Amino acid sequence: MGRIVLLICFVLCSAASFAQTLFEENTILESVYSAPYTDADEVDINNDGIKDIFASNQIGMVYYLGNGTAYDYPKDVGRYTELFYNLDYSLADIDLDGDIDAVSSIVEYEFPIINLHKFNATTNSYDEPVFLELPVGELGGILFHDLDADGFVDIIYSSGSAGTYGLYWMRNNGAADFEAPVLLYESAELLLYIKMADYDLDGDSELFGVLRGGGIGFLDNTGAPDYYSTYFQIAPPSDFYGPFELSDFDADSYPDLIGYADGVNASERELFYHRNLSGADWGVHLTIDSLNDRRLRTMTVEDIDQDGYMDILMSGGLGDSLLWFRYEESSGGFSSRIPFGDDYYNQTAYVFLVRTNDSGSFQDLLAFPTDKIYNYDLASENLVGNGFFDIPLGNWYYIDVQYIDLDNDGDLDMLPSRAAATPYVVIYENDGLGNFPEYGNILTDYNFNRPVRAPLYGALNGDDLIDIFYLRDDDDGFMNSTVAYIQNLGDLNLSTPQELDLTAVLDDVYDLFIHDMDNDGDVDLFVNNVHSSTAVDPVWYYVENIDSFTGPVTPVLVCDNCEGDEMKFADLDNDGFDDLIFGHEQQVVWIKNNGDGSFEPQEILAETIGGLIRHLEVGDLSGDGNTDILYSQWSTENIYWLQNTDGTTEGFSLEEIPQGYTGRRYLKILDVNLDGLNDIVSIRSGAMVWYENLGDSSFSLAQSIATGDSEELWPLHVTVANIDEFSPPEIIITSIEDPALYRNQNIRTYSYFGFDYNEIQGKVAFDYNADGCDSGDPNIPDVLIRSEYSSGSQTVISSDLGYIMSVPSEDVTTAIAGGLPEFMTATPDEYSYTFGGGEFVNADFCAVTDLILDDLSIDFIPTSGLRPGRMASYLLRVSNNGTTAQDASVSLNYAAADLSLVSSSVAPTLDTPGMLEFEFPSLLPFQSVSIRLRFQAEEPPEVVLGDVLEFSGDVIGTESDATPENNSFEFFQEATDSYDPNDIQVLEGPEVHIDNAGDYLNYIIRFQNLGNAEAIDVSVENAIDPNLDWTTFKLMGMSHSGAVTIENDNLLHFEFDNINLPYAEADEPGSNGYIAYRIKPKADVELGDVISNVADIFFDFNPAITTNTVTTTFVQDQAGPMGNTDAVRLFPNPSMGVVNLRGPDLIVQLQLFNQLGQVVWQLSDMEGITVADISSLAPGIYFAETVDRSGDRRIVKLIRQ
């Protein structure tokens, strides 16, 4: 079934709240200005010699690229949701490529992380953020600083949890590749607002910060290796210190300190000063201002009056102006506050920047309120440009959002039109699924010079490209405009604007509509020059498009008294030519089109009683193939429709749809419930409703889609378009929060799922502190949540964010079916609901245990085949399955002579040939870390078909690990020739010993797009063998984000929507994907039982590709790994001195021979010993002979490095 999406463009500073029934809301385009800026910097981001702006708020970070006189539209640095809060950022050129990179500390779902944002000179934008670190507990300050003076900028941050706070250093090794954090200083509390300054001018920088609850102080830099070991206090202890600044205020070369203290009471607030006395003393605590009438929002230091001394600028949340504190040389302190600005800054100037010219002289001030950027000229004390610094912010509203296939690629692109002092249209290209690039991927924008109406789109000529028509203001009056057009040249290239000469009849144009009236493939025009507020009746003219308006322009009078906000076009009489339909005052008017450039006189189809026509729509409501007319009135609650029975004036009958809402504004005709009959959607201030078409020319009562306060849903424009590959189309609504306050806006979606759709969502939380599950407790992933109903069942897998599933309208029972550790219990046992359709419920589970358990595990999964001379990919997964946070040390051994490391998604702490080591400090309970590894296999003769390469590894935590057997692994992989890329494997092989029947079977499904275009969606169906226990299913990893469900306890569904998987010819590595999971056999499997597995892979709507079938038989006598019963393995090989031994039986003797056959090393009576130290041997090639306890001898080549 298709889906309906209603896109609502709100002008909001806060989120709107709606009661939802059949529609699910999702945000697809969210303004970056829905929260005030909290920090900003002016820097040359892209190294073009022109200053740009980098800014942040509680949602994320954006940047404005400047051109010297203005700034481009804001572009996202990181894409965050309401659960993502930007806490701090720092800017520097970390890779020495000339542009400005960023590091940010943010909180994702209550867990802090550190991300790196590198600026890409090729795309002139920031790359996707790179995860650097998951600090423990809380995050304090963060900054860039070259601590070890090696020329590369490092990262320093503070973090920790109760009693174990510290300052950490992430060293930049020279390629913007940061090493694991090193603890520089351990403190009893968190360091906030950290900054660097050389306070004693000894050539190195001290670190300053607010020690929470302990005052403001600094860590003295004593140099490598410890750097910071002693904390010195400057300001006395307090719980309320805020931001501070370091600068040389008194021009003695030593940095001084300006601080801010907050308090519960206004009397406790102050702005204070500590003077640095030649690096030996910080002087006395001097109060600059008591600030009892405001709280500090932000402050900066700058020499405002150019007297050689630094001054202070600050904004406050309770005052109505900015404050300037001038440094006064005569007193050695600061002046009283000097207010400037006015109500524009009242509670809104969260952050500001002082702008200087190239010589360093003060120019002006940029202030960032909630939704504006003001340019303040200190000299004239006036706001420049009506409060706008030529930055296109979200302060103005969208008057229209149209969806047009502007690039002729088969999908509709998004073109919002914004009304502003300088209005413009921005192009967002559709990816084919109704997803649109956000600010960072804007293709272009165009200034339409104050159009009276939003641009219109249609074909200027017969080139199958959509062109743009609009009204251009003549700057000599509101009504005085000319018609202009921009031609689409293809590939999103647009011509310069061209104007149409209509002076033969019209001096100026007030309104414009376009439509192809003569069926010649290009649009014609309808224009008038009388505004409805004048006493003169509107006069409409028809202008035929001849040779793309290069031929004669001869306006034809159509109607001399047709007033109305809208003109509709539809073939009412079924003659093949679209007619004109007006809502004129209290009349519905029809003007018949003869198709030859002439029109019949207007005919009145209906006259209303007691109200003007507000909105009018056309479409087939009766299902008879004729076009009907739907309209609403200003002053009544009702909606009316004119049923067209035979295409004549007499054939229209007026029908009423009662039970509307007052304030009716917009109507749309749309098949909401996909039954083949058009329904009615109505949008007004405060509600969206729909009326179901019952099929007998009657409609149901109103059914709610979304409701809210009248100011939360105030539509300015409504249109219908099919923006994705699905049917039916979507409703796009442009609305504002308050028509008098054109504030920032969002575009949201409402997805229709039908009457039988209900949603259950929730989480499985671990009561970590034994105080009841709350928002501070971690969620447990990989738990199976099953909902059962009369028609079947559905199971989903929880993640660390929770779970969500849709269920039918009937009695539903939801419970945990598996995946919860056996030492835990969860409450409640189950949830029971009776759903009636369009309902949404929450079903949380709380897991508890009395055990304190340490339990780490490690898994190694091949995600590709091993082929000589080719790339091979693997997944190394480390998990904390216990109830305590643990430090995990991980090692991986591989055959260095046969493989070389190409890439690792996590930087190893040790990378030597044949060995990798990783450190994961404080893995939280139930947290897993996956490392994606790529190796290059050597070409023959080093690696040949049939060679078996060994991998081994271990994870080390505490000595009290509950299951040490899963702390290590050995994996053997055979080098093979080419293989089918769409396949399934079972890592345990074709046979499993019956004694191991209770262990997991590990399956890998691989897929590759071998077509000739991107695969938008990929899905996999995988039946579960009757001998497998579906409740033990555990997902180990997937190449792409996707959804996993188990249907009726026996069918796995893997859905990768919007994967856009490249095809192999265009991107061979990127065309591959995989799924890795494990599952246990049922407890009652017996000797000789066979488990089979096969999968069906679907690329978009193509027929299924069925994989090979793998089988596993339970046997008494099992072949060795890779089917080689004689295999003896020595690893690592080559060896630096220590060798591990593995064989089919216990090895009791080992001898090493040189190439002359001489015994050079031996070890006897080694029963139980599996490690040999051969470090005494000289580097070279040796032959190792092993003897097992059965007397069998085997020989293996060994290389000593």
Secondary structure, 3 states (H helix, E strand, C coil): CCCEEEEEEEECCCCCCCCCCCEEEEEEEECCCCCCEEEEEEECCCCCCCCEEEEEECCCEEEECECCCCECCCEECCCCCCCEEEEEEEEECCCCCCCCEEEEEEEECCEEEEEEECEECCCCEECCCEEEECCCEEEEEEEEECCCCCCCCEEEEEEECCCCEEEEEECECCCCCECCCEEEEEECCCEEEEEEECCCCCCCCEEEEEECCCCEEEEEECCCCCCEEEEEEEECCCCCEEEEEEECCCCCCCCEEEEEECCCCHHHCEEEEECCECCCECCCCEEEECCCCCCEEEEEEECCCCCCCCEEEEEECCCCCEEEECEECCCCEECCCEEECCHHHCCCCCEEEEEECCCCCEEEEEEECCCCCEEEECCCCEECCCCCCCCCCCCCCEEEEEEECCCCCCCCEEEEEECCCCCEEECECCCCCCCCCCHHHCCCEEECCCCCCCCEEECCCCCCCCEEEEEEECCCCCCCEEEEEECEEECCEECCCEECCCCCCCCCCCEEEEECCCCCCCCEEEEECCCCCCCCCCCEEEECCCCCCCCCCCCEEEECCCCCCCEEEECCCCCCCCEEEEEECCEEEEECECCCCCECCCEEEEECCCCCEEEEEEECCCCCCCCEEEEEECCCCCEEEEEECCCCHHHEEEEEECCCCCCEEEEEEECCCCCCCCEEEEEECCEEEEECECCCCCECCCEEEEECCHHHCEEEEEEEECCCCCCCCEEEEEEECECCECCCEEEEEEEECCCCCEEEEECEEECCCCCCCCCCCCECCCCEEEEEECCEEEEEECECCEEEEEECCCEEEEEEEECCCCCCEEECCEEEEECCCCCEEECCEEEECCCCCCCEEEEEEECCCCCCCCEEEEEEEEEECCCCCEEEEEEEECCCCCEEEEEECCCCCEEECCEEEEEEEEECCCCEEEEEEEEEECCCCCCCCCCEEEEEEEEECCCCCCCHHHCEEEEEEECCCCCCCCEEEECCCCEEEHHHCCCCEEEEEEEECCCCCCECCEEEEEECCCCEEEEEEEEEEECCCCEEEEECCCEEEEEECCCCECCCCCCCHHHEEEEEEEEEECCCCCCCCEEEECEEEEECCCCCEECCCEEEEEECCCCCHHHCCCCCEEECCCECCEEEEECCCCEEEEEEECCCCCEEEEECCCCCCCEEECCCCCCEEEEEEEEECCCCEEEEEEEEC
